[in-house]
């Protein structure tokens, strides 16, 4: 089972929030003078051994560092970061990708600040922080955090994180996306643990469901969230991740036998309510589609189609895993949850027991499902 569908198309949404990140040095800021001093820190011999690549490296230092899809390897992350830094200096850096934002000089900042796989060196970390750039406020906060760590050989108790001093909506989106990749790993582990001991048929149906869930969650985040603010990337990611978290919580609840709350009562009415809501939202989106960041009709339509496939995948899986509950009951539950998502309400789910606190005014509380 694979979670963590990240794509370049997702990150292109950040293009519209460009404002502060490219301002590595404000000419009138004291930070420029400070960086001039920091960038005099001598580079290690290792730096001179890096050949300039012809394209951006595929090694992804931030994934090697965090263990995203691979084993944590600080040394490999450092070597990759040197290659990324060289590629960036040769103007080969791709724009608006997590790998380029957190790779190269940014990754070297983290490694030398924390002394992971290399001797700690705060002066070098400060140099790389300046090379990585950012808004003036972010750069000021970042360098202050680095200096506060001290330069002893002992690794800091609290690790330096490149996202620890963000101030711009632009960077908040990238930080949210990176965190989402790490959260995907935890969800994958949770779902794998839950499905241990299932039959091959149940596991196969569950894999199909997970794939459909990923497509639906992504379509919802990209197509059904108003993205008019500078933190659009973060809001998009959070909407997607909330559905994925609810999915894990729901499966955990059902595996505990909490199926009594599922009822097929009023199933036809629920379907009618969803159709009426959908038509109203489509009409509203059509009226406001020219507004900056507004939800587009095509975005709602794409997410609705993805939800239908997700709903069908849930029903097919449930027939095998929870045969005591009728297809009509599952359809009603999933439809109620789709209404919840479309009306913008939130269900606060306890990740341990799957308990759902319904925030809707009518007080009804069906089980959480994304």
C-alpha positions in Angstrom: 0.0 0.0 0.0 1.4 3.3 -1.0 0.5 6.7 0.4 2.1 10.1 -0.4 1.1 11.1 -3.9 3.1 14.3 -4.3 3.3 15.9 -7.7 4.8 18.9 -9.4 1.3 20.0 -10.4 0.4 20.3 -6.7 3.3 22.6 -6.0 2.7 24.8 -9.0 -0.1 26.3 -7.0 2.6 28.2 -5.1 3.4 30.2 -8.2 0.6 32.6 -7.4 1.9 33.4 -4.0 5.3 34.5 -5.0 6.3 37.6 -3.1 8.9 37.2 -0.4 10.9 34.0 -0.9 13.1 35.4 -3.7 14.1 38.3 -1.7 17.3 36.8 -0.3 18.8 40.1 0.6 17.0 43.4 1.2 19.6 46.1 0.0 18.5 48.3 2.9 18.6 45.6 5.5 21.3 44.9 8.0 20.9 41.2 7.1 22.8 41.8 3.9 25.9 43.1 5.7 25.6 40.1 8.1 25.4 37.7 5.3 28.4 39.2 3.6 30.3 38.3 6.8 28.8 34.9 7.2 29.6 34.0 3.6 33.3 34.4 4.2 33.2 31.2 6.3 35.6 28.8 4.5 34.1 25.8 2.8 35.3 22.3 3.6 37.5 20.4 1.2 34.5 18.3 0.3 33.0 21.2 -1.5 35.8 21.4 -4.1 35.3 17.8 -5.0 31.8 18.3 -6.3 31.5 18.4 -10.1 28.9 20.7 -11.6 26.0 18.5 -12.7 24.3 19.0 -16.1 20.8 18.9 -14.5 19.2 19.1 -11.1 20.2 15.9 -9.2 17.5 13.3 -8.6 18.9 12.1 -5.2 16.5 14.4 -3.2 18.6 15.3 -0.1 15.5 16.2 2.0 14.1 12.7 1.5 17.4 11.1 2.5 17.5 13.3 5.5 14.0 12.6 6.7 13.7 9.0 5.5 10.8 9.7 3.0 10.5 6.6 0.9 14.0 5.5 1.9 16.2 4.9 4.8 17.6 7.9 6.7 21.1 8.5 5.6 22.7 11.8 6.7 26.0 11.2 4.8 24.1 10.5 1.5 21.9 13.5 2.2 25.0 15.7 2.6 26.6 14.5 -0.6 23.4 15.0 -2.5 23.0 18.5 -1.0 26.5 19.5 -2.3 25.4 18.4 -5.7 22.2 20.3 -5.5 24.0 23.4 -4.3 26.4 23.2 -7.3 23.4 22.7 -9.6 21.7 25.8 -8.1 24.8 27.9 -8.6 24.7 26.8 -12.2 21.1 28.0 -12.5 19.8 24.5 -12.9 17.5 24.7 -9.9 13.8 23.9 -10.6 11.4 26.4 -9.2 8.5 25.7 -6.9 9.4 22.2 -5.8 10.0 20.9 -2.3 13.2 19.3 -3.4 14.7 22.6 -4.5 13.5 24.6 -1.5 14.8 22.2 1.1 17.8 20.8 -0.8 21.2 22.3 -1.5 22.2 25.1 0.8 19.1 24.7 2.9 19.9 21.0 3.6 23.6 21.9 4.3 22.4 24.5 6.8 20.4 21.8 8.7 23.2 19.2 8.7 25.9 21.5 9.9 23.6 23.1 12.5 22.7 19.8 14.0 25.9 17.9 13.4 24.2 15.0 11.7 26.7 12.9 9.9 29.2 15.7 10.1 30.9 17.8 12.8 28.8 20.8 13.9 29.8 24.1 12.4 27.5 27.0 13.0 29.6 29.5 10.9 29.2 27.2 8.0 25.5 26.8 8.8 25.1 30.6 8.8 26.8 30.8 5.4 24.5 28.2 3.9 21.4 29.8 5.5 22.3 33.1 3.7 22.9 31.2 0.4 19.5 29.6 0.7 17.9 33.0 1.1 14.3 33.7 1.9 12.3 36.8 3.0 14.2 39.3 5.1 12.2 38.4 8.2 12.8 34.7 7.7 16.5 35.1 7.1 16.8 37.3 10.2 15.0 34.7 12.3 16.9 31.8 10.9 20.3 33.3 11.5 19.3 34.3 15.0 18.2 30.7 15.7 21.4 29.3 14.4 23.5 31.6 16.6 21.4 30.8 19.6 22.4 27.1 19.3 26.0 27.8 20.0 28.9 26.1 18.3 29.8 23.3 20.7 30.5 19.8 19.5 27.5 18.5 21.3 24.4 18.3 19.1 21.6 20.7 20.2 18.8 19.3 22.3 16.2 20.8 19.9 17.2 20.3 16.3 17.3 23.2 14.0 14.5 23.1 11.4 14.5 25.2 8.3 10.8 25.7 8.8 11.2 27.0 12.3 11.3 30.7 11.3 8.9 31.0 8.4 6.9 34.2 8.1 5.7 34.1 4.4 2.7 32.4 3.1 4.9 31.2 0.2 7.2 29.2 2.5 4.3 28.0 4.7 3.0 26.1 1.7 6.3 24.3 1.1 6.7 23.5 4.8 3.2 22.1 4.9 3.9 20.0 1.8 7.1 18.6 3.3 5.3 17.7 6.5 2.5 16.1 4.5 5.1 13.7 3.0 6.3 12.7 6.4 2.7 12.3 7.6 2.0 10.0 4.7 4.7 7.7 6.0 3.0 7.4 9.3 -0.4 6.8 7.7 1.1 4.1 5.6 2.5 2.4 8.7 -0.8 2.7 10.4 -2.8 1.2 7.6 -0.3 -1.6 7.1 -0.7 -2.5 10.8 -4.5 -2.4 10.6 -4.6 -4.7 7.5 -2.3 -7.4 8.9 -4.0 -10.8 8.9 -6.6 -9.8 6.3 -7.4 -12.1 3.4 -5.8 -11.5 0.0 -9.1 -10.4 -1.4 -9.6 -7.8 1.4 -6.1 -6.5 1.0 -6.5 -6.1 -2.7 -9.7 -4.2 -2.4 -8.2 -2.1 0.4 -5.3 -1.1 -1.9 -7.8 -0.1 -4.6 -9.6 2.0 -1.9 -6.4 3.7 -0.8 -5.6 4.7 -4.3 -9.1 6.1 -4.8 -8.9 7.9 -1.5 -5.6 9.6 -2.5 -7.1 10.8 -5.8 -10.2 12.2 -4.0 -8.3 13.9 -1.2 -6.0 15.5 -3.7 -8.9 16.6 -5.9 -10.6 18.1 -2.9 -7.5 20.0 -1.8 -6.9 21.4 -5.3 -10.4 22.0 -6.5 -12.7 22.8 -3.6 -10.8 25.2 -1.4 -10.8 28.9 -1.8 -7.2 29.8 -2.4 -7.2 33.6 -2.5 -4.6 34.1 0.3 -0.8 34.0 0.2 -1.0 30.8 2.3 -2.8 29.0 -0.4 -0.3 26.1 -0.6 -0.6 25.4 3.1 -4.4 25.6 3.0 -4.5 23.2 0.1 -2.3 20.8 1.8 -4.1 20.9 5.1 -7.5 20.2 3.4 -6.0 17.2 1.7 -4.3 15.9 4.8 -7.4 16.2 6.9 -9.3 13.8 4.7 -6.4 11.4 4.8 -6.2 11.6 8.6 -10.0 11.0 8.8 -9.6 8.0 6.5 -7.1 6.3 8.9 -9.3 7.2 11.9 -12.4 5.7 10.2 -10.7 2.4 9.4 -9.3 2.2 12.9 -12.8 2.7 14.3 -14.4 0.1 12.0 -11.7 -2.4 12.9 -12.6 -2.0 16.5 -16.1 -3.1 15.6 -17.7 0.3 15.8 -20.3 -0.4 13.1 -23.5 0.0 15.0 -23.8 3.7 14.1 -24.0 2.9 10.4 -27.6 3.0 9.2 -29.3 3.0 5.8 -32.2 5.1 7.2 -33.1 8.1 5.0 -30.6 6.9 2.4 -32.6 8.3 -0.6 -33.1 11.6 1.1 -29.4 11.9 1.8 -28.7 11.4 -1.9 -31.2 14.1 -2.8 -29.6 16.5 -0.3 -26.2 15.9 -1.9 -27.5 16.5 -5.4 -29.2 19.7 -4.3 -26.0 21.0 -2.5 -23.8 20.1 -5.5 -26.0 22.0 -8.0 -26.0 25.0 -5.7 -22.2 25.0 -5.3 -21.7 24.6 -9.0 -24.0 27.5 -9.7 -22.2 29.7 -7.2 -18.8 28.7 -8.5 -19.8 29.6 -12.0 -20.8 33.1 -10.8 -17.6 33.7 -8.9 -15.1 31.9 -11.1 -13.4 35.1 -12.3 -12.4 36.0 -8.8 -8.8 35.5 -7.7 -8.4 32.1 -6.0 -12.1 31.3 -6.2 -13.3 27.7 -6.3 -13.8 26.7 -10.0 -16.7 24.7 -11.3 -14.3 22.2 -12.9 -12.5 21.8 -9.6 -15.8 20.8 -7.9 -16.7 18.5 -10.8 -13.4 16.8 -10.8 -13.6 16.2 -7.0 -17.1 14.9 -7.3 -16.1 12.4 -9.9 -13.2 11.3 -7.7 -15.5 10.9 -4.7 -17.9 8.7 -6.7 -15.0 6.3 -7.5 -13.9 6.5 -3.9 -17.4 5.8 -2.7 -17.6 2.7 -4.9 -14.2 1.5 -3.8 -15.3 1.8 -0.2 -18.5 -0.2 -0.8 -16.6 -2.9 -2.7 -14.0 -3.2 0.2 -16.7 -3.1 2.9 -18.6 -6.0 1.3 -15.5 -8.1 1.9 -14.4 -6.8 5.3 -17.6 -5.7 7.0 -20.3 -7.9 5.3 -22.9 -7.3 8.1 -23.4 -3.7 7.0 -25.5 -3.2 3.8 -24.4 -1.4 0.7 -27.2 1.1 1.2 -25.9 1.9 4.7 -22.3 2.5 3.5 -23.6 4.6 0.7 -25.6 6.7 3.1 -22.7 7.2 5.4 -20.3 8.2 2.6 -22.9 10.6 1.2 -23.4 12.2 4.6 -19.6 12.7 4.8 -19.4 14.1 1.3 -22.0 16.7 2.3 -20.0 17.5 5.4 -16.9 18.1 3.2 -18.8 20.3 0.7 -20.3 22.5 3.3 -16.9 23.2 4.7 -17.5 21.8 8.2 -14.9 19.9 10.2 -15.0 16.7 12.2 -12.3 16.7 14.9 -11.1 13.1 15.1 -9.1 11.5 18.0 -6.4 9.5 16.2 -6.3 7.0 19.0 -9.9 5.9 19.3 -11.4 7.5 16.2 -14.0 9.5 18.2 -15.5 12.2 16.1 -16.7 15.5 17.5 -19.2 16.8 15.0 -19.1 20.6 14.6 -22.3 20.9 12.6 -25.2 22.9 14.1 -27.6 20.0 13.7 -25.6 18.0 16.2 -25.8 14.7 14.3 -22.6 12.7 14.3 -22.0 10.0 11.7 -18.7 8.2 11.8 -15.8 10.1 10.2 -15.0 9.4 6.6 -13.0 11.5 4.1 
